[in-house]
Amino acid sequence: MSQTNTSLLDEVVQWSQETCREELKAVLPKLTSLHHKSEGWDDHIRVLKIITDMFLPHVALSDLENECFSKILPKAVTMFDSMMKELSIQVGGLSSQNTELCSLLRNILKSLMQIIDAMSACVRHVGTYDEVPDLVSIRTLPTCILKVLRDTFQHCKESEVFYCGRLSLVADLLQSLFKEAYALHKALLELLDRLSLDGSSSEEDVSDVVIVIHSLLDICSVISNLDMALHANTWKFLIKQSLKYQSLVEEDLRHGDISSSLCGNLLASFHNAVDLAEQINLAGLQEATQSPEHKLFQKTAKMCRFFANTLVHYVKEFKAFLTRSCRSFHQMYLQILSKFPPSLFAPALPPSLSEDLNAAAVVPMDALLFQLLPLRPFAEVVLQEDLRLSPQHELPQCLLLANVLEQLASQPEEVLQLWQSGSQFSEETPRLPLYRAVLRSFRHCYAERKLPVLLPGVMIKGQAQGQVSLHHHVCVHLCASVAVLPPQYFPVLELCLVEATLQADTQTALLAADVWCFTARYGTAELCLHHVLLIAHLVKTCSAECYQTYHLGLLLRRMLFLMTPSHQMDLLARFPPSEAENLPIWRHVLLRALSNDASQRVVSDVITLGQTVLTDWQSGGYKLGQVCKVNAVLQCLLVVVQGKSPLETQCASSASRIVTELWQRMAPHQVQIHHVLHSTLQLLLSLTAVLVKNMEMQVIIQALVCVDAVMSQKCADELLLAALEFLSSLGKVFIPPDSRSDIVPRLGSLFGTLLAESSSWLLHQHALEAFAHFAEVTNHEEVISYSLCVEETKSKVVNFLSKTVNTPEGVEESRLERIEAEKTVLEQHYHKLETSNQVSTELSAQSVTHSEPQAKRARQESGADEEYSCYMQAAERALRALHALVTAKTDTQEPPPAPRPPSWLASRLQELQVLLSDLSSATSINKPM
């Protein structure tokens, strides 16, 4: 600096405040020019201090920006950057022995503080004006200060690494530097809070506000692990400014960066709180609520709650600009839920701390979900067709979808359509209907279903809240959703239920059946009939031996309980058991689900058809090609004899006659050779087990010989289970002395062989149960000794009868590993089943779309329509029942002889025909032109 400039500065520092005010116009331009040209740090700081301490207090608000801030602050920032750079260059040689370098670095840190102090003076001065300054008058101030603050906080944050273990040499100055920056930061935010813009503000003003908000966002990323209070206050101000100027800045803000930073801070504080809670649990400090660990946990959980609530607020106000962040929101939701029970990957936390974390993170997630539901990109992410999740996120995804089901009830129609309908057009991003997504997600939670995990149940007034399985939890949410589902979405619901029923996982099929039964019961009787007819059609279409038939049969069996007697007769008229092609339907029926009339009709038709099929088989020469027809009849005959308790004499007699005739045709060598006869043998064994008291000893001997023959070779588990059922039933039979030599040794040998079977735990368990039942009721104790001649077998039976429990799995981790291994095997098995033996989706879709249901509740129709509909349905049911009665009476040829229709029936039908003609004419007359 020249001698002249030095003399000026020496003179100015001697001036009073009054002299400075008087000479402001003349001297300030010289000082700002001198400041701009200064190259040395000392000169720069000296000039800067003179300006801010002596002349700034006299500058008018209107002149601040043009005469002072715009001329001194950019230069101050440049000098600040050069000092920071010099620190990074010189710090490598810092040591306690190098006192000269240590002194240099400390002087640089002091100079940094002087620049910050000068900037603080600028902020304080602006705050002294009575009038609220506008942004134009201080435009340079915020941006320059925020740049200095960011660099200062970054330096303090990285100081431990920056000074390489020599931090103690400058620690006191760094602490002072941070305090100065903290105070400046606080003062600047208070100043900016006083500012305001309106609709007439210039684009430059709006741009400045956006720059300030983004600068604060950058500072937030620096101070996240530096100071909790500073971090929270900066975020509060950032969000406040964003909302304050929302209409002006919403299109210019980096919404993706803001939301991403909020999500990152939320997850960071959440995971820190989880780690602290784990440490408290491991250290046994659960009760030490005043310990430092507990206090730190509470602070961290508070930060977690703050970020969660802030994110919810931000999403609520700017959701239209956050479509690209939906995937991050989804992943964040799953990560948080995976850390809480019942997730198998949740850490062990003290209950009180877990509740605090739940309130801090999980509860706000429900509010966040409510805000995200209207966003199509979020629905597309959650309902993604090929969504691939890690194992720890499968259960959270299922719980997320259940939560969506619950919250959709309060959403408008367009949101409901977005989630319930799935993607409709090829140009849309593919997304599943919500019900299909829920059922698929439930299927993927194999380990959680297997254990099972438990969730809080629904609160019921006057009862304590219980724990329920995942199946129960999802089922309740699905049924509650169906209860408020508009009728136009029922075809989608039905298609999803059909698909879930036709997939390979049985428990998922059972869940679909639960929802289907609720739908049928909650709706009208006509809706129930519609569903039963649909299911019956699918059962009839499926091949006899596939898992789809089993799933559909379970569903049909349950649905029949919900039908009215008249609709059961409609089902009989549509699919009469007297026709062989309908037998696949009636093999799944429980007779106790039917009314007396319907039950008697089924029994009569099945026995009659059974006798006819058996006669035809005999007439055709007992050809193996006709055995499938015989098996189909036997399946329904088994339903008849199992469903009647006690079994009617006539029914038992007819069934026993059919079974006896078939046993006489069962040659052991043919059963061994022809696999198709295994199914016949299985059915005969099950039938004989029910009818055993009606069977002759010769038939029982024949059955034992056949069982002995097939057990000499590998046979299906189903056949062995039927054999066990038959052997167990023999305990109820008294064996005459002349037959004991043929029965007792063979019976004991068969029991002994089956009890020694160890290839399948299921067979072994059934063998133990069957033998225990036999031993409990039999009068022939010698069979027991024949069965238990092997010591190992005897030991197993004794352990079973004494209820000795095998050693359970000791380690939870090993159990989970076994379940995950099971899941892998089962998924491969299911994939094989679904690709090689399936009912096409096209069939189920056609079944739904070609048979539209009536409205869910009759009260949704108008009064007149409801009355017409009611009378028409009653007339249709009566005529169908009459038609079924006449057809049954005229077609029946077996005893007891049925009376012919009464003579008056024809004349009454003629009268009805006339009445129908009159009604048709009246309808045509009243039809609008």
Summary of the structure (lengths in Angstrom):
residues: 929
radius of gyration: 42.4
end to end distance: 104.9
largest distance: 141.0
contacts: 2877
relative contact order: 0.04
helix: 76%
strand: 1%
